[in-house]
Amino acid sequence: MAEPDIETLLHDIETLRAEVTAGAEAATRRWQDWIQRDDFAPSAQNFGEYLALRRHDIRPLQRQLMRFGLSSLGRAESRVMPAIESITHLLRAAAGHDAFTPVPAEDFFAGEARIAARSDAIFGPLSPHGPVRLLVTLPSTAAEDAGFLLRLAELGAEAVRINCAHDDEAAWAKMIAHVEAAAAATGQRMKIFMDLAGPKIRTGAPRDRKGLKRVAAGDELAITLPGRLDEAPKSLAAIECTLPEALEAAQVGQRIFLDDGKLGTRVARREDWGIVVEVGTCPEKGYKLKAEKGINFPETDFDTPALTEDDRAALRFVARHADAVEFSFVQSVADVEALAAERPDDWQTLGLVLKIETSRAVRNLPDMMVRAAGRQPTAIMIARGDLAVEIGFARLAEMQEEILWLCEAAQIPVIWATQVLESYLKTGTPSRGEMTDAAMAARAECVMLNKGPYLFEAMQELDQLLGRMNEHMAKKTSLLRPLRSW
């Protein structure tokens, strides 16, 4: 590679600046009617600039800038144009065109300040126990156990999550009463997040015939429309799918997964009563078909409203009692609009968490983020359970990084969720891999922990772990504190 000269680098960075400006204008022009909160307008501008920047392969330019100690574009998520301006000013000064004028610090770090302020708004202020906020899923027993919520507050949990797929309004009300009692006792008022169930795609009861409730690799399996289980050939194992729209849209060759990916199949043929799939991946001893297990259709396009009638009924309670609503199965701007249509006018301050758990949600994420955050306090949950099945386990690590980058560019807080310290929660002993995974959660504003018998111990371990990591990194930036091991 030829040695770069200052004038060439200056030309390249000024060309990039012009292209990023033009690309951002197209995006922000499309978004302008969505932005009802003035304080989100500069975030949308930066987000448009980031999307325009990332449409370029800037690796060659980055390599050349490294020679001069100017590789800050690799950490430009929250400050795209200030980063480009800083490099431009330095190169112009080095080339003798202008005296160097630095970008004001308040402009350069404005994005970081907005993320911090929005994290405070939606999750509440950080407790003194750790540098990353904790969101804890409440078990059903929390309705009768005031001591459980008190202990969460004492350990510094910033927020609790009530899953509306379980229990009822009477139980939810008791949980919330315990939250308020814990706040009175500790001075630590945990935010209340309520999770809408969404349109769960589940298995119905399998056909109850001896020898036909377990499948192995290479077997064929009938997946039928609701109520049509008996129409499947008697020679095949068979099970119902609760959502006919998904089954009717599935095409030959598309993949379908059951039970969080434990059973991987591909559509072999379509029938009037449903589909026949061929089993590809499954446990070594085969897979036993069971009811109420999730089904994922990652390659099938079908329109199912994210908001169900049960969700609409729950929203009335959420509007009165919650600080934020978690929107499950949200996949499009139309879904965000549908939720907005259900809100009374006084919901402007209610936080909104978009749970990203499908391939379609990933594709539509930028527009969904702007549509939501342009109206109300918003966070993004990387719901890694369903998302891993949808996009493939091999791609999950890459995608969670990209979602972190997009959220930092839009200056929107992130919740790192699903299976965080799962072994620790269940057994009291963490695996080495999950400790590394939990350490990487330091780049998010909030980490979600699920229920388990060792929850309190896991919270304390996580606080210590994230406290250490917070000394080393902020988002993508290495902080380079002194090393003390050598």
C-alpha positions as CSV (number, residue, x, y, z in Angstrom):
1,M,0.0,0.0,0.0
2,A,1.3,3.4,-1.0
3,E,2.1,5.8,1.9
4,P,-0.7,8.3,2.3
5,D,0.0,12.0,2.1
6,I,-1.9,14.7,4.0
7,E,-3.5,16.2,0.9
8,T,-4.9,12.8,-0.3
9,L,-6.3,12.1,3.2
10,L,-7.8,15.5,3.4
11,H,-9.5,15.0,0.0
12,D,-10.8,11.6,1.1
13,I,-12.2,12.8,4.4
14,E,-13.9,15.8,2.8
15,T,-15.4,13.6,0.1
16,L,-16.7,11.3,2.8
17,R,-18.1,14.2,4.7
18,A,-20.1,15.4,1.7
19,E,-21.4,11.9,1.0
20,V,-22.5,11.4,4.6
21,T,-24.2,14.8,4.7
22,A,-26.1,14.0,1.5
23,G,-27.1,10.5,2.7
24,A,-28.3,11.8,6.1
25,E,-30.4,14.5,4.5
26,A,-32.4,11.8,2.6
27,A,-33.1,9.9,5.8
28,T,-33.9,12.8,8.0
29,R,-36.3,14.3,5.4
30,R,-38.2,11.0,5.5
31,W,-38.3,11.0,9.3
32,Q,-39.1,14.7,9.9
33,D,-42.9,14.3,10.5
34,W,-42.2,11.5,13.0
35,I,-40.2,13.7,15.4
36,Q,-42.6,15.2,17.9
37,R,-40.0,15.7,20.7
38,D,-37.6,18.5,19.9
39,D,-34.8,16.9,22.0
40,F,-34.7,13.9,19.7
41,A,-34.1,15.9,16.6
42,P,-30.3,16.1,17.0
43,S,-30.2,12.4,17.7
44,A,-32.2,11.6,14.5
45,Q,-29.7,13.8,12.6
46,N,-26.7,11.9,14.1
47,F,-28.5,8.6,13.4
48,G,-29.0,9.5,9.7
49,E,-25.3,10.5,9.5
50,Y,-24.3,7.2,11.0
51,L,-26.4,5.1,8.6
52,A,-25.0,7.1,5.7
53,L,-21.4,6.6,7.0
54,R,-21.9,2.8,7.4
55,R,-23.0,2.4,3.8
56,H,-19.3,3.1,3.0
57,D,-16.4,0.7,3.5
58,I,-14.2,3.0,5.4
59,R,-11.6,0.3,6.3
60,P,-9.0,1.6,3.8
61,L,-9.4,5.1,5.1
62,Q,-9.2,4.0,8.7
63,R,-6.0,2.2,7.9
64,Q,-4.4,5.3,6.4
65,L,-5.6,7.5,9.3
66,M,-4.0,5.2,11.8
67,R,-0.6,6.2,10.4
68,F,-1.3,9.7,11.7
69,G,-3.1,8.7,15.0
70,L,-6.5,9.7,13.6
71,S,-8.6,6.5,13.7
72,S,-11.5,7.9,15.7
73,L,-14.1,7.1,13.1
74,G,-14.2,3.6,14.6
75,R,-15.8,5.1,17.7
76,A,-18.0,7.7,16.1
77,E,-21.4,6.2,16.8
78,S,-22.7,9.0,19.1
79,R,-20.9,11.8,17.3
80,V,-20.5,11.2,13.6
81,M,-20.1,14.7,12.2
82,P,-18.0,16.0,15.2
83,A,-15.6,13.1,14.6
84,I,-15.3,13.8,10.9
85,E,-15.0,17.5,11.6
86,S,-12.2,16.9,14.1
87,I,-10.2,14.8,11.6
88,T,-10.8,17.4,8.9
89,H,-9.6,20.3,11.1
90,L,-6.4,18.4,12.0
91,L,-5.7,17.5,8.4
92,R,-6.2,21.0,7.2
93,A,-3.9,22.4,9.9
94,A,-1.3,19.7,9.1
95,A,-1.5,20.7,5.4
96,G,-1.0,24.3,6.2
97,H,-4.5,25.5,5.1
98,D,-5.9,26.7,8.4
99,A,-5.0,27.1,12.1
100,F,-6.3,24.2,14.1
101,T,-9.7,24.8,15.7
102,P,-11.0,21.9,17.9
103,V,-14.6,20.9,17.9
104,P,-16.1,22.2,21.3
105,A,-16.1,19.5,23.9
106,E,-19.8,20.0,24.6
107,D,-20.6,19.3,20.9
108,F,-18.2,16.3,20.7
109,F,-19.6,14.6,23.7
110,A,-23.3,15.7,23.4
111,G,-24.4,12.2,22.3
112,E,-23.0,10.6,25.3
113,A,-24.8,13.1,27.5
114,R,-28.1,12.4,25.8
115,I,-27.8,8.6,26.3
116,A,-27.1,9.2,29.9
117,A,-30.0,11.5,30.4
118,R,-32.4,9.2,28.6
119,S,-31.2,6.2,30.6
120,D,-32.1,8.2,33.8
121,A,-35.5,9.0,32.3
122,I,-36.5,5.5,31.4
123,F,-34.7,3.3,34.0
124,G,-34.3,5.8,36.8
125,P,-30.9,7.0,38.3
126,L,-28.1,4.5,38.8
127,S,-28.1,2.9,42.3
128,P,-24.7,3.0,44.1
129,H,-24.3,-0.8,43.7
130,G,-23.1,-0.9,40.1
131,P,-22.4,1.0,36.9
132,V,-25.0,-0.7,34.7
133,R,-28.7,-0.8,35.6
134,L,-30.4,-4.1,36.5
135,L,-33.9,-5.0,35.3
136,V,-35.2,-8.1,37.2
137,T,-38.1,-10.3,36.0
138,L,-40.5,-10.9,38.8
139,P,-41.7,-14.5,39.5
140,S,-45.4,-15.1,40.2
141,T,-44.5,-15.6,43.9
142,A,-43.5,-12.0,44.2
143,A,-47.3,-11.2,44.4
144,E,-47.3,-12.7,47.9
145,D,-43.7,-12.1,49.0
146,A,-43.1,-8.4,50.0
147,G,-39.7,-9.4,51.2
148,F,-38.6,-10.4,47.7
149,L,-39.1,-6.8,46.4
150,L,-37.5,-5.4,49.5
151,R,-34.4,-7.4,48.9
152,L,-34.3,-6.3,45.3
153,A,-34.4,-2.7,46.3
154,E,-31.7,-3.3,49.0
155,L,-29.4,-4.8,46.3
156,G,-29.9,-1.8,44.1
157,A,-32.1,-3.1,41.2
158,E,-33.2,-0.1,39.2
159,A,-36.3,-1.7,37.6
160,V,-38.5,-4.7,37.8
161,R,-40.3,-6.5,34.9
162,I,-43.8,-7.9,35.2
163,N,-44.6,-10.4,32.4
164,C,-48.3,-9.9,31.4
165,A,-48.3,-13.3,29.8
166,H,-48.5,-14.7,33.4
167,D,-50.8,-14.1,36.4
168,D,-53.5,-11.4,36.3
169,E,-54.3,-7.9,37.3
170,A,-54.8,-8.7,40.9
171,A,-51.4,-10.3,41.1
172,W,-49.8,-7.5,39.2
173,A,-51.3,-5.0,41.6
174,K,-49.9,-6.8,44.6
175,M,-46.4,-6.8,43.0
176,I,-46.6,-3.1,42.4
177,A,-47.8,-2.5,46.0
178,H,-44.7,-4.4,47.2
179,V,-42.5,-2.2,44.9
180,E,-44.0,1.0,46.5
181,A,-43.5,-0.5,50.0
182,A,-39.9,-1.3,49.2
183,A,-39.4,2.2,48.0
184,A,-40.8,3.6,51.3
185,A,-38.5,1.4,53.3
186,T,-35.2,2.0,51.3
187,G,-35.6,5.2,49.5
188,Q,-34.9,3.3,46.3
189,R,-38.0,3.3,44.0
190,M,-37.6,0.7,41.3
191,K,-39.2,1.5,37.9
192,I,-42.0,-0.8,36.9
193,F,-41.8,-2.3,33.4
194,M,-44.7,-4.4,32.1
195,D,-44.2,-6.8,29.2
196,L,-47.0,-7.4,26.7
197,A,-47.3,-11.0,25.7
198,G,-47.7,-10.4,22.0
199,P,-49.0,-13.1,19.5
200,K,-47.2,-16.1,20.6
201,I,-46.8,-18.8,18.0
202,R,-47.0,-22.1,19.8
203,T,-47.4,-25.8,19.3
204,G,-50.8,-27.3,20.1
205,A,-51.2,-30.8,21.5
206,P,-49.3,-33.5,19.6
207,R,-51.2,-36.5,18.2
208,D,-51.4,-39.0,21.0
209,R,-50.3,-42.2,19.4
210,K,-47.7,-44.6,20.7
211,G,-44.4,-44.1,18.9
212,L,-45.5,-41.0,17.1
213,K,-44.6,-38.3,19.6
214,R,-40.8,-38.4,19.1
215,V,-39.0,-37.4,15.9
216,A,-35.3,-37.8,14.8
217,A,-33.1,-36.4,12.1
218,G,-34.4,-37.3,8.6
219,D,-38.0,-38.0,9.8
220,E,-41.0,-36.2,8.4
221,L,-43.3,-34.3,10.7
222,A,-46.8,-33.0,10.0
223,I,-47.6,-29.5,11.4
224,T,-51.3,-28.8,11.0
225,L,-53.7,-25.9,11.2
226,P,-55.7,-25.6,14.4
227,G,-58.4,-28.3,14.7
228,R,-57.1,-30.3,11.7
229,L,-54.6,-32.7,13.5
230,D,-56.6,-35.8,12.5
231,E,-56.3,-35.0,8.8
232,A,-52.6,-35.6,8.8
233,P,-51.4,-39.0,7.5
234,K,-51.5,-41.6,10.4
235,S,-48.0,-42.7,9.4
236,L,-46.5,-39.3,10.4
237,A,-45.9,-37.7,13.8
238,A,-48.1,-34.6,13.9
239,I,-48.6,-31.5,16.0
240,E,-50.7,-28.3,15.6
241,C,-49.6,-24.7,15.1
242,T,-51.7,-22.1,17.0
243,L,-51.2,-19.4,14.4
244,P,-52.7,-20.3,11.0
245,E,-51.4,-17.2,9.2
246,A,-47.8,-18.4,9.7
247,L,-48.5,-21.9,8.5
248,E,-50.5,-20.7,5.5
249,A,-47.6,-18.5,4.4
250,A,-44.8,-21.1,4.8
251,Q,-43.3,-22.2,1.5
252,V,-41.4,-25.3,0.5
253,G,-37.7,-25.0,1.4
254,Q,-38.2,-22.5,4.3
255,R,-36.8,-23.3,7.7
256,I,-39.1,-23.7,10.8
257,F,-37.8,-24.2,14.4
258,L,-39.6,-25.5,17.4
259,D,-38.8,-25.1,21.1
260,D,-36.1,-22.4,21.0
261,G,-34.4,-24.1,18.1
262,K,-34.1,-27.5,19.7
263,L,-35.8,-29.0,16.7
264,G,-34.8,-27.6,13.3
265,T,-36.9,-28.5,10.2
266,R,-37.4,-27.5,6.6
267,V,-40.7,-27.4,4.7
268,A,-40.9,-30.4,2.4
269,R,-44.4,-29.9,1.0
270,R,-47.7,-28.1,1.6
271,E,-51.1,-29.8,2.2
272,D,-54.6,-28.5,2.6
273,W,-54.4,-29.2,6.3
274,G,-51.0,-27.7,6.9
275,I,-47.4,-28.6,6.0
276,V,-45.0,-31.5,6.1
277,V,-41.5,-30.7,7.3
278,E,-38.3,-32.8,7.3
279,V,-36.3,-32.8,10.5
280,G,-32.8,-31.6,10.2
281,T,-31.4,-30.9,13.6
282,C,-32.6,-32.4,16.9
283,P,-31.2,-33.9,20.1
284,E,-29.2,-37.1,19.7
285,K,-31.9,-39.2,21.3
286,G,-34.6,-37.6,19.2
287,Y,-37.1,-34.8,20.1
288,K,-40.3,-35.5,22.0
289,L,-43.2,-33.3,20.7
290,K,-44.9,-31.2,23.4
291,A,-47.6,-28.6,23.5
292,E,-47.0,-24.9,24.3
293,K,-43.6,-24.8,22.8
294,G,-42.6,-21.8,20.6
295,I,-42.4,-22.0,16.8
296,N,-40.2,-19.7,14.7
297,F,-40.6,-19.0,11.0
298,P,-37.5,-17.0,10.3
299,E,-37.8,-17.1,6.5
300,T,-41.6,-16.8,6.2
301,D,-43.2,-13.4,5.5
302,F,-46.6,-13.1,7.1
303,D,-48.5,-10.2,8.6
304,T,-49.6,-10.7,12.2
305,P,-50.4,-7.6,14.3
306,A,-48.0,-7.3,17.2
307,L,-50.8,-6.1,19.5
308,T,-53.3,-8.7,20.5
309,E,-56.7,-8.3,22.1
310,D,-55.2,-9.6,25.4
311,D,-52.5,-6.9,25.0
312,R,-55.1,-4.2,24.5
313,A,-56.8,-5.3,27.7
314,A,-53.6,-5.3,29.6
315,L,-52.7,-1.8,28.3
316,R,-55.4,-0.3,30.4
317,F,-53.7,-1.5,33.5
318,V,-50.3,-0.7,32.2
319,A,-51.3,2.9,31.5
320,R,-52.3,3.4,35.1
321,H,-49.5,1.7,36.9
322,A,-46.3,1.1,34.8
323,D,-43.4,3.4,34.1
324,A,-42.7,1.6,30.8
325,V,-44.3,-0.9,28.5
326,E,-42.3,-3.7,26.8
327,F,-43.6,-4.3,23.3
328,S,-43.2,-7.9,22.3
329,F,-43.1,-9.2,18.6
330,V,-42.9,-5.6,17.3
331,Q,-41.7,-5.8,13.7
332,S,-42.6,-2.7,11.8
333,V,-43.4,1.0,12.0
334,A,-47.1,0.0,11.6
335,D,-46.8,-2.0,14.8
336,V,-45.4,1.1,16.6
337,E,-48.3,3.1,15.2
338,A,-50.8,0.6,16.4
339,L,-49.6,0.9,19.9
340,A,-49.6,4.6,19.7
341,A,-53.2,4.5,18.6
342,E,-54.1,2.7,21.8
343,R,-52.6,5.3,24.1
344,P,-54.5,8.1,25.7
345,D,-52.8,11.5,25.4
346,D,-51.3,11.4,28.8
347,W,-49.1,8.5,27.8
348,Q,-46.4,10.8,26.5
349,T,-44.2,10.2,29.5
350,L,-44.6,6.4,29.5
351,G,-41.4,4.6,28.5
352,L,-41.5,2.2,25.5
353,V,-39.2,-0.7,25.1
354,L,-39.1,-2.3,21.6
355,K,-38.1,-6.0,21.9
356,I,-36.1,-7.0,18.9
357,E,-36.7,-10.7,18.5
358,T,-37.4,-11.4,14.8
359,S,-35.6,-11.1,11.5
360,R,-38.2,-8.6,10.3
361,A,-37.7,-6.4,13.3
362,V,-34.0,-6.3,12.6
363,R,-34.7,-5.2,9.0
364,N,-37.1,-2.5,10.1
365,L,-35.2,-1.4,13.2
366,P,-33.9,2.1,12.2
367,D,-37.4,3.4,11.2
368,M,-39.0,1.8,14.3
369,M,-36.4,3.5,16.5
370,V,-37.0,6.9,15.1
371,R,-40.8,6.5,15.1
372,A,-40.9,5.5,18.7
373,A,-38.2,7.7,20.2
374,G,-39.5,10.7,18.2
375,R,-42.6,10.5,20.3
376,Q,-41.7,9.1,23.8
377,P,-38.8,7.9,26.0
378,T,-37.6,4.7,24.3
379,A,-35.2,1.8,24.8
380,I,-34.3,-1.2,22.7
381,M,-34.2,-4.7,24.2
382,I,-31.9,-7.2,22.4
383,A,-34.1,-10.2,23.0
384,R,-31.5,-12.8,22.3
385,G,-33.6,-15.9,22.8
386,D,-36.0,-15.7,19.9
387,L,-33.5,-13.5,17.9
388,A,-30.9,-16.3,17.9
389,V,-33.4,-18.8,16.5
390,E,-34.6,-16.3,13.9
391,I,-31.3,-15.2,12.5
392,G,-29.1,-18.2,13.4
393,F,-26.9,-18.7,16.4
394,A,-23.8,-18.0,14.4
395,R,-25.0,-14.6,13.5
396,L,-26.3,-13.5,16.9
397,A,-23.0,-12.2,18.2
398,E,-22.5,-10.0,15.1
399,M,-26.1,-8.8,15.2
400,Q,-26.1,-7.8,18.9
401,E,-23.0,-5.7,18.2
402,E,-24.7,-4.0,15.3
403,I,-27.8,-3.2,17.3
404,L,-25.6,-1.7,20.0
405,W,-24.0,0.5,17.4
406,L,-27.3,1.6,16.0
407,C,-28.7,2.5,19.4
408,E,-25.6,4.4,20.3
409,A,-25.8,6.4,17.1
410,A,-29.5,7.1,17.7
411,Q,-28.6,7.9,21.3
412,I,-31.2,5.4,22.6
413,P,-30.5,3.2,25.7
414,V,-30.1,-0.6,25.3
415,I,-31.3,-3.5,27.4
416,W,-29.1,-6.6,27.2
417,A,-31.5,-9.5,27.7
418,T,-32.0,-13.3,27.7
419,Q,-29.9,-16.0,29.4
420,V,-27.6,-13.5,31.3
421,L,-25.9,-15.7,34.0
422,E,-28.6,-18.3,33.4
423,S,-26.5,-21.2,35.0
424,Y,-25.7,-19.0,38.0
425,L,-29.4,-18.2,38.5
426,K,-30.4,-21.9,38.4
427,T,-27.5,-23.6,40.1
428,G,-25.4,-20.9,41.9
429,T,-22.4,-21.8,39.8
430,P,-21.7,-19.7,36.6
431,S,-20.2,-21.1,33.4
432,R,-17.0,-19.5,32.1
433,G,-18.7,-18.6,28.8
434,E,-21.7,-16.9,30.5
435,M,-19.3,-14.8,32.7
436,T,-17.6,-13.5,29.5
437,D,-21.0,-12.8,28.0
438,A,-22.1,-10.9,31.1
439,A,-18.9,-8.8,31.0
440,M,-19.8,-7.7,27.5
441,A,-23.1,-6.4,28.8
442,A,-21.2,-3.5,30.2
443,R,-21.7,-1.8,26.9
444,A,-25.4,-1.7,27.4
445,E,-27.3,0.7,29.7
446,C,-29.3,-2.0,31.4
447,V,-29.0,-5.8,31.9
448,M,-32.0,-8.0,32.4
449,L,-31.9,-10.9,34.8
450,N,-34.5,-13.6,34.9
451,K,-35.9,-15.4,37.9
452,G,-34.0,-18.2,39.6
453,P,-33.2,-19.5,43.1
454,Y,-29.8,-17.8,43.1
455,L,-31.0,-14.4,41.8
456,F,-29.7,-12.3,44.7
457,E,-26.3,-13.9,44.6
458,A,-26.2,-13.4,40.8
459,M,-27.1,-9.7,41.2
460,Q,-24.1,-9.2,43.5
461,E,-21.7,-11.1,41.3
462,L,-22.9,-9.2,38.2
463,D,-22.4,-5.8,40.0
464,Q,-18.8,-6.7,40.8
465,L,-18.2,-8.0,37.3
466,L,-19.6,-4.9,35.6
467,G,-17.9,-2.6,38.1
468,R,-14.5,-4.1,36.9
469,M,-15.4,-3.9,33.2
470,N,-16.6,-0.3,33.6
471,E,-13.1,0.7,34.4
472,H,-11.9,-0.8,31.2
473,M,-14.5,0.2,28.6
474,A,-17.2,2.6,27.7
475,K,-19.3,1.3,24.8
476,K,-16.7,0.5,22.1
477,T,-13.9,2.6,23.7
478,S,-11.1,1.1,25.7
479,L,-10.4,3.4,28.7
480,L,-6.9,2.1,29.3
481,R,-6.8,2.3,33.1
482,P,-3.5,1.2,34.6
483,L,-3.0,-2.6,34.5
484,R,-2.4,-4.0,37.9
485,S,-1.7,-7.7,37.2
486,W,1.9,-7.2,36.0
